[in-house]
Structures are given as C-alpha cells and as structure tokens.
Amino acid sequence: MENKQGNLLVVDGMALLFRAFFATAVSKQFMVNQHGVPTNGVQGFMKHLFTAIGQNDPSHTLICWDMGSKTFRNELYSGYKAERKAPPEELIPQFDLAKEVAEAFGFINVGVPGFEADDCIGTVTVQMAGTGIETTVLSGDKDLLQLVAPTNEVWILQKGYGNYKQYNEAVFAEEWGITPQQFIDVKALMGDTSDGYPGVRGIGEKTALKLIQEYETIDGILANVDQLKPGQQTKIKEDLEMLRLSRQLAEIHTNVPLAFDIERCLYNGLVPEATDIVDQYGLKTLRRDIL
C-alpha cells in the first residue's frame, strides 16, 4: 500500500491468538513454560504478528481485543454467539499473557468493554481515514471485509504463516461483485452460524449475494418483494423481524468510545530487550523465529 504519511497495521488479536492456539492444540503441543503456563497460542500469535509486519512494513501498529464475552449484541439478541463452546483450559491463561507479551515488545493493546474487537478495529480505521495515515487490518475473520475502503485494506490470514488474501476495493469488487457496504446486507440475509444469528432461514450466501447484486440493499429487496420468486417472498416475509435484527448484528460499529495515541503506536522494530522477554516468559519457539 503506497503512502507518504504512514500505514497503521490494525491487528485482530483474538483471531491471531485462536488460530495459533488451535494450529498446535490438535497435537497437544501446548509448550508449557518454566512457570507452568501454556504458551503455544502466545508464541504463534507473536510469530503471526512479526511475519505480517515483515510483509506490510507498517509505520505504526495497534492490537485490538475483545473485552469479555458480553457486548451490546447480546442485549439485542440473546442467541448471539450463545452456542459457542467455552475456550479450552490451556487457552484461558493465554488471553492475558498474549497482551502482556505484546506490551513487553512495545505494542499498544486496546479494547472497550461492551464492544467486540471488530468494532474497535472499525472505529480505528474510520478515525484514521482523514489523517493521511492509511490502515491495514489483519484478521482471519471475513466479517471485517465490510471495512475495505479507499484508505483501508483487509488482509485475511490463510493457512500457515505469511499467507494472506489481501483485499482492497478492486479485489473485493472482483470477488464479490458488490461494495463492502453491501456485504453487511448479504451477511444479514444469509445469517452467520458461528455468531449464532440466522438471517432469513433458507437463504444462503449464493441467493443473498444475487439479491443484493440485483436490488442493492435490503430496503431495495423489500420494496420489490413482490417481484421475487414465491419461495423467496415467503421466507423473507416470515423472517422480516429477524432480518432487521440480523442487519444490526452484522454491522461493525465504527463509533466506539475509543481513545488511543497514534504517536505511541509508532513501530520501531524489535525492542533491544527482546532476548530478555522471550527468556522471562519461556518463549523458546519464538526466540528461534524472531531473534
């Protein structure tokens, strides 16, 4: 991403940590350190972070986190993420440890209770849009594609380290045939099983995409509902209330009360005390990967 005033890499901390944890958890490689704490997720998280920095070459970095499991979306809909299993016991101590290690390496962590990391990420990218500092979001979550904008790319993690699908406006338009803003309406129609909201029952991604490509918005579909196939009419009319609710749940909020100092987010490379940090936390694999 070419720019003159810099590029802020905005990291979805939870997405990287979960991905790193489960990549090694299958073989029970939890990498317990000298303090008896599992570190597999933390070490993989930091490796993902440094690998992305190597490719993105940001001037600034910021890591966004969920702050507890309940957000305003749970108040809107009690079923939101209700079916998600509790995290494995080996992962639980790594939530705080990941933030602690990231901070030791000089990274800034942010999160706001009542909001998801996605909302914080969205807020940061919108706040930066008028500053001359462009942004790159790093995540494994395609929900964040709705944030793709002239000043914001979204990099979606693929398998392994250093593999990303890099979305700017042109790449997104080519793949989806809609705008990032319209992606919210597609999500609302098709629902999201991992987040636990159903959208319109019986309408999947393919149909949702086709409807939005044709009618542009959910309001456009509703204004022309009588032109739809009888089956689609019935499904939408029966699930109208859930469709409107799903639209609220699918949209990332970009006005979170979030304060951060961009100057503190300046990235100056690996801190001089990196060796001491990896030794202190028993991060042997990370030592090999970054030092």
N, C-alpha and C positions, 0 to 999 in steps of 0.2 A: 504494500500500500504506500504509494508515493505521497509524501507531505513534507512541509518545511518546518512546521512547528512541533512535530512530535506525534507519537502514537501511543495511546494508553491500552495496554493489554488487560482486559477485564476478565477475571478468571472465575468460573463457577466451581467454587471449592468442593462442594458436596459431590458434584458429578465426577470430578477427578479422583476424589478420595474413594468413592464407592467403586469406581471402575478398577482402580489399583488394588483395592482390597479383594474383590471377587476374582481378579485375574490370578491371584496366588492362593486364595482360600480353598479352591477346589482340590488342591494337592496338600492342604493343611500346612502350607508354609507360612506360618504367622510371624516368623522372625522375632521371637521374644528377646528383648534386650536384657542387659545386666540388672535392670530394675524389675524384671518380670512382666513387662508391658509388651504386648504385641505391637510390631512396628511395620508390618507388611504394607498396610494401606498408606501410612505416612510416607514411607520411603518411595513407594510407587507414585504417590501424589507429587512429591517434590521432583521426582525424575520427569514426570509429565510436564511440570511447570518449567523446569530448566530446559527441557527439549523444545517446548513451544517458544520460549524466549530466544533460543538459538535460531529458530526459523523466522520468528516475527520481528526480532531486533527492536523491541519497544523502547521508547524513551522513558515510559512510566508503566508501573504495574499496580494492580489492585485486586484483592481476592474477596469475593462476596460469599457469604454463608447464610444458611437457614439458621434461625434462632429459635429452636424449639419446634415442636411438630404442629402446633395450632396457629392458624393465621385467619385473616378476615374471610378467607374462602370457606373455612369450616363453619363460620357463622352463617354464611349464605346457604350452605348445603352440608348437612350433617354427614352425608355419604362421601364427602371429598377425601380421597386417599384413605378411606376407612378400612379398606381391605388389605392395605399394605402390611406385610409382616414386620415385626419388631426387628431391628438390626441384630446380627449375630453378636454374642457377648464379646468376641475378640475384637469387634469393630468399635464398640461403645467407648472404651478409653481413648481411642484414636481420634475422636472428634476434637477434643480439647488439645490433644497432643499435636495434631496437624497445625492448628492455629498457633500453638506455642513455638513449634519448629519454624514455621513460616515467618513469624515475628522475629525470631532469633536471626534469621537470614536477611532481615531488613524489610520484609514485605508488610504492607498495611492490610489488615483484615477489617471488613465492615459487615454489618448485618443489623437488621432492625426487627425487634420482636413484633409479631403480628403480620409480618410480610415474609414472602419467600425470597431466596437469593435471586430468583429470576426478576422479581420486582425491583430489587436493588440494582441489578445489572442494567435493567431497562432505564431506570432513573439516571444512572451514571452516564449511559450512552446519550441520553437526551440532554442532560446538563452540559456535556462536552461538545455537543453538536455546533454550538455557536462560538466556540473558543479558539478554533484553529487547530486544536489537538484532535486527531482522528482516533477512532477506537476499533479494537478487535476483541470480540467476545470469544472466549474459549470454553467449550462445553461439550457434553455428549448428548445434550437434550435438544431435539429438533423444535420444541416449543419456542425456542429463542429465535428461530428464523423470522418470526414476525418483527424482530428488531432490525433486520437488514435495512440499511438506509444509505444515502449518499456518503455519509461520514462514518458509517459503521459496517464492518464485515463480521460475519459469524463463522467461526471455524468449528466444525463438528468432528470430534475425535472418531477415528476409525480404529480398526484392530491394531494392536501393538503401540509402539511409541513413535511419535513424529509423523503419523499419517493423519491428515485432516482433509475433510471436504470443505473447501474454502468458498463461502457464499458472499458475493457482492450482489448488487441489484441485477446485473446482467445474468449471472449464473443462476440466481433464484428464478428469474423470469423464464429462462430457457428450460429449467427443470420442471417448474410447476405451472407455467402459463397463466399466472396471476401475480398480483402485487403482494409484498409482505403483509400489508394491512389486511388484505382479503384472506390471508392464511388463517386469521383469527376466526373468520366466519366458517371456513372449511372445518376447523377444529370443533367449532360449536355444533355443526351439523353431524359430524361423524362421532363426536364424543371422544373420550380418552379412557381406555380401560385401566391404564396404570394410575391415572389420577382419580378414577372412580366416578366420573360423570358420564352419563350415557348418550348425551346429544339426542338425536332423533333415532329411535330404535328402528333397525332395518335399513338405515342409510350408512353406507361405508365410505371409505376415502374416495373411491373412484366416482361414485354418484355425487358426493358432496362437492368434489372438485369441478365436475361437469356443470352442476347447478350454479356454482359461483362464477365460473367462466362465462356462463350464459346470462345470468341475472345480476352479476356483480356484487350484490350484498344479500344478507338475509332479508332485509326490508324489500329489496328488489324481487326476491323469490315470493315473499308473502303478498306483494302487490299483484303478482302474476300467478298466484297459486292455482287458479282455475285452468291455467294452460298446461299444468304438469300432468304426468301420467296419473291415472286414478289411484294407483297404489301409493305413489309419492304424495299425492294430495292428502290421502287418509293418514299416512304416517306423520306428516308434518302437522296437520290439524289436531291429531290426537296428542302429539307431544309438544305443542306450542309453548306451554309454560316451561318445560324442561329445556327447550331450545333457547329460550330467552335467558334462562339461568345459566346454561352451558356457555353462552356467549360471554357472560360476566366472569365465569370461572376461567375461560380460555385466554382472556386478555391479560397481558402483562401490564401491571400498573407502573407508570413512569413518573409518578409524583410522590414517591415515598419520602417522608421527612428524614433525609439522609444528608449528613454533613461530612465532607472529607476534604482534606487539604491536598490539592494536586501536587504542590511542591514536595510534600512528604512522600509522594508516590514515585518520585524520580528513581529510576533504576540505574545503579552504578556498578553493576556486575557482582561477582561473588565477593561476599564480605571477607576481610582478612582473617577473621576468626572462624572460618568455615570448618577447618580441621577440628578445632576445639568443640564446635557444635555437634558434629557427627559423632565424636567420641563421647560427649556428655550424654547424648540420647541413645547411644548404641546403634547408630545407623550405618552398619558395615557395608551394606549393598550400595547405599547412597554415596558413601565415601569412594567406592570404586567407580561409580558412574559420573561423579561431578568433579572430583579432585584430580 
